[in-house]
Amino acid sequence: MFQRWCEPCHGEGPDKPGTMALQEKYKGSLPALLERRTDLSVEVIKHFVRHGVSVMAPFRKTEISDQELEALARFLARTGH
């Protein structure tokens, strides 16, 4: 799920607008790569995915089902809250 829906914008490397935006926002105080974050809860991740944030568009249930979103959120929050 992460590779399909998140990595194109939030992956490592050039031309990843989500990672670049988080680098600018946090200026090193938090990791820009979502997979390295430890402060994101399942609830926060699900909220951002369903409602969007800043320039990130929301994802509909027809794109990412509730079950898929739960798995994705748990994957990203596995070392966090």
Buried (B, 14 or more C-beta within 10 A) or exposed (E): BBEEBBBEBBBEEEEBEBBBBBBEEEEEEBBBBBBEBEEBEBEBBBBBBBEEEEEBEEBEEEEBEEEBBBBBBEBBBEEEE
